[in-house]
Amino acid sequence: MDYETPQFFRVMQYARRAERDVVDMVSGNPDWEPPQALREGLTSYAQADSSEFQYPPSIGLTDLRDEIASRRGVKRNQVIVTNGAGEANHLAMSAGFEQFPGSEIVLVDPVYPYYVGRAQLLGADVSFVPAADDGHVAPDHVAEVISDETAVIVVNTPNNPLGVTYPASTMEALVGLAESHDAVLVSDEVYDHFDYGGNFSSALHVDSPNRIVTNSFSKSMAITGWRVGYAVFPERDGPTAALFERARTQHMLTNVTGSRPVQQAVYHALQETEPTYYQDTRDRLTRRIKMFTTALDAAGAAYTKPEGGFYVLARFPGFPGTMENVETLIDDAGVAGMPGEAFGESRADWLRFALVTPRVETAAERLAAYFG
């Protein structure tokens, strides 16, 4: 599988060239409004004194880092504000790969392909742990794959593309495996606000010098274009304090710093946005999940029941998740998803659909009719 060339752009381009109406269920761009306080914060910033338009601290606005630290139960000096979760993951994986012995990065299959791309960019050997039949990762299976050559283990919960949420017992076991093999667990928790069963447990709940947590406001505030994320590193006075220093240096040399106005707007929104905003979003997605999975049932498809995030991975009888079949689905059914083969080998026969479109009902009807 070619992980170095993510297929998202290819599918979107093909859908745009289609000679019929197509429901786009390819990428994870939220279709709902961001918090009103976010707009207010940005508008207010535009009227600030010009001195406020200069460089912010390289590792992020102090107020924003304070707010993140308070919400995550950590110290401010463990937090780096990044250009989205993408940079946060890169800094975490890179720092871990440099800090710990071993030449291997372990990932769960199916996998968000950018993790693989980053591992290859670092020159790491990559090993995969196949997800269990229910979509979860079994710590026992991870234990069978990792070794003294493992430097970094990367997980994503709630998960893209499977939509599962790892419980506390899994996170504790994974951190324990990282500790026992002198490695670091990188837990990407960008979909933490999209937990529908109350089972999500952050790796931050495990006190350890061998775990880094990454996140972003891109999904939770519907601002994927703003690029405000963060990474939480272990305690700065512990045995892995160098992880933070490595990440801070790389962040500064690559970006100098992040955008000041968007950081200020996010900080304002965090203070002013009521929990009902996030609950309304979960309610919206819960309705979409029910609608879409009902259509999958009607089409005779197998699927992993979404527990978090906003993706559904499904398998249709006699219709493997190849790029060719994705194009067929666009042309003949008017629905654009992602091929399962883009996410690895263990679910190569499946197709992934993103439920971030107001046209989920239309897509559901089209798929039920096409496969029914």
N, C-alpha and C positions, 0 to 999 in steps of 0.2 A: 504494500500500500504506500502511495506517495503522500506522506504527511507534510512534505516541504511545500506543497502547492495546495493550500486550502481551496476547496471547491465551491465555497459560498458565492463568490463573485461569478463564477461560470454559470451556476444555476440561475442567479438573479438576472444575468444578461440574457440567458435563453428565454426566461419568462417574459422579459420586456419585449423581445422580438416576436413573441407569439402572435398569431393572427386572430386570437380570441381573447375574451376576458379571462384573467387568471387571478385566483386568490393567492396572494403571497404569504406563505407560511415557512419562509426560509430562515430569516434572521431574527434575532431576539431584540428588536427595537420596539419598546412599549408604545402602544397607540393611545394611551390615556394622558390626561393633563398632568403636568408636574404640580407640586404644591404651590398655591398662590403666593405663599411667603417667599418662595424662591424668586419669583419675578419681582416681588417687592424689594428683596435684598439687592438684586442686580440693579434695579432702577435707582434705589437709594445710593448705591455705590457710584453710579455715574455722576452724581452731584457732589461727590467728595472733593476735598482739596487735592490739588495735583500731587502733593507729597505722598498721598495714599496710592498713587499710581506707579510707584517705584517697586523695586524688588522686595518681595516678601522673604522671610527666612527660607533658606533652601529646602528644609525638611517640612515646611508647611506653616501656615499661620498659627500662631501660638493659641489663639482662642479656639480654632478648629481642632487642633490636636488635644487641647484640654477637654473639649466636648466629646471627641471620640474616645479618649481615655476614660472619661467618666462613664460613658455608656457601655464600654467593654470591660470595665473593672480592671484596668491596667494603669500604669504610670505614663505620664505624657512622654517621658524620655524613651519609651519603647515604640513610639508611633512615628512613622514617616508618611507624609501625604504625598501621593504619587499621581502620575498622569494615568488615571484609571487603574482598574484591577490588572490590566495587561502589564503595565510597568511594575506594579506591586509583585505580581507573580514572577516576572523576570528577575527582579532584584532578589526575591526570596530564593528562587532556584539557583541563581548565580552565586549568591553568598553561601548557600549551603554546599554547593558543589566545590567551592574553593575552600571552605572551612573544614569539611569532614573528609576523611580518607575514603578511597574508593573511586571508581570511575563510572558508576552506574546510577541512573535515575529510574525509579520504579513508578509505573503509571497503571491505572485501572482501565481495562478494555471492556466496553467502548469508552473512548476518550475524546475530550475536546481537542481537536488536532493542534491547536496552538501550543499546548503543553509539549507535544512531541517536537514541534518545530523549535521551541526554545531549548529543549534538551539537546537536539542535534546541533543547534547553534553553539552550545557550550562545549561540544565535542564529547558528550557523554554517551556511554552505552545505554541503550534503553531496553528495559524488560517490562512485560505486561502481566498483570494479574486479571484473568477473565472474571467479569462480574458473575455472581450466582444467577440462577434461573429467575429469581425474583428481582434482579437488578441491583441488589445490595452487594457490597464487598465483604467477603468473609475474612476476618483477620487470620484464620488458619491458612487460607489460601495465600495471603500475603506472606505469611511466615515461610511458606514453601518456596517462594520466589526470591526473597531478599537474602542477602549474604553479607559477608564482611566487605564485599566490593560495593555495597549500596551506600551512596552518600545522601540521596534525597528520595523521599517518597512523596508523591503528590496526589491529593484527593480533592474532590469537589463535592460539597454538600450544602444545600440540595443540589442534585446532580444534573448536569447537562452532558449528554442528551437523555439520560434515563428517567429523570424526574423523581428519583428516590431520595430519601433523607436518612442519613446515618444516625442511629441512636447513640446515646452517651457511652454505652458499653463498647461499641465499635471504635469510637474516637479514643477512648481510654486504652484499648488494646493496640491501636495503631501508634499512639504516642509511645507506649511501652516497647513496641517493636523497634521504633526509631532509637530509643534510648539503649536498648540491649545490643543494637548493631552499630552504635556510634554513627548515627545518621540523623537527619532532621525530617520531620513531617511538615510539609507545606499544605495547609488546608485553605482552599479557595472557597469562601463563604459568601460570594456575591449575591446569591439568591436567598439569603437568610430571612428576609422579610416575607418570602413566599413559602411558608411552611403551613400545610393545611391540616395536619394531624397532631401538631404539638410535639413532634418527636425530634425536632432539630436540636442538636447539642453542639455547641462550638468547641473546637479544640482548646480554646482559651479556658475552658472549665477544668482542664487538666494542667496543673502546675508543673511545668517542665522546662528545662533549658533546651529541649530538643523539638520545639514546635514553633512554627511561624504561621500566623493567620493573615490572610489577605481579604480585601473587600473593596467595595466601591458604592457610590451613590447612583451609578448609571441606571441600574434597573429599579431600585427602590423608589427613586424620585423621578424616573422616566426622563433621564437626561444623558443618554448614551454619548451625545456629542460634546458634553462638557468636560469629560475626562478628569474626574476627581475621585481618586481611590486612596487606599492606604494599606500599609502593612504594619502588623504588630509583632515585634520581635521579643525574644526572651529578656528577662531582667538584665539590666546593664551591668550589675555587679556579680553576675554568675559566670560559669565556665564557658559560655558561648557568647559573651558580650561582643566578640569580634564580628558576629553576624550583622549587628546593627551598623558598626563602623564601616564594614565592607559595602553594605547597601547604601549608606549615606554618601560615601565617596563616589560610588558609581552613579547614583542619582544626580549628584552635583555636577560631575564631569559630563554627563549626558545631557541634562536638561537645564543646569544652573538652578532652576526652581520651577514651580508650577504657576499657573495663572492666578493672580491675586483676586481679581473680581469674582471669579466663579467660586473660589474658596470662601470668600466673604459671604456670597449669596447662599452657599450651602450651609455655612455656619448659622446664618440668620434663619434659614428654613428649619434646621434641626431644632432650634429653640422655639419656633412659633408653630410648627405643624403638629396638629393633634393626631393621636393614634388612630382616629377614625379614618384618616386618609389612607393609611396602610391596610386597615381592615376592609375598607370599601374596595380596594384593589384586589385583595384576596377573595372577597365575595364575587367580584366580577369574574375572576379566573376560575373559581370553583364552578360557576355556572357554565363557563365555556368548556371546562374539562368534562362535565357531565354530558353536555350536548355532543361533544366530539366523540367521546368514548361510546355513547349510545349508537352513534353512526358506525363506529368501528365494529360494534357487536352485530349490527345489521349486515355489515359487509363480510362477516365471518373472519375478522382479523384477530390475531393475537396481539396483545399490547402490555406494556408495563404500566400499571396503574400509577398515575402521577401522585406523589406524596408531597412534592414541593417543586419550585421553579415553574416554568410555563412551557414545557415541551412534552410531547408524547412520542414515544418510539413504538412503531407498530409493524407487524408483518402480515402481509396479505398472501393468501394461498396462491402458489404458482406465480408470484410476482416479486422476485427478489429485489432488494434495494440497491440496484445498480444505477449508475448515471444514465444509462440508456432508458431504463424504466422511469426514472424521474422525468426525463424529457417526454416520454410517452404520456405520463400522467398530466403534464402541462398541456400537451397538444389535445388529448382526448377527453380529459376530465376537467381541465381548467383549474387545477390545484398544483401549487409548487411547494414541494418539500425538499428535504435533503436526503441524499442516498446514505444508507446505513454504512456502506463501505467507506465513506469518508471519515467515520469515527473508529474504524478498526475492524478486526477480523471476527470477533465473537458475535456481533450483531450485523454482519455484512448483508444479511438477507432482509433487514428491516429498513424502514423509512422513518425519518424524524420530521415532526411538524411542530412549528412554533405557534402558540395560541395567542399571539399578540397582534390580532387583527379583529376589527369589529365584524368581519365577515366569516367568523367561525361557523355560523349556522349554514351559510351558503356552501362553504367547503365541505361541511359534514354531509349535506344533502347530495352534493356532487359525488363524493366518495362512495356513499351508500348506493347511489344509482349505478355508478360505474362498476363496482364489485358485486353488487347484489344480484 
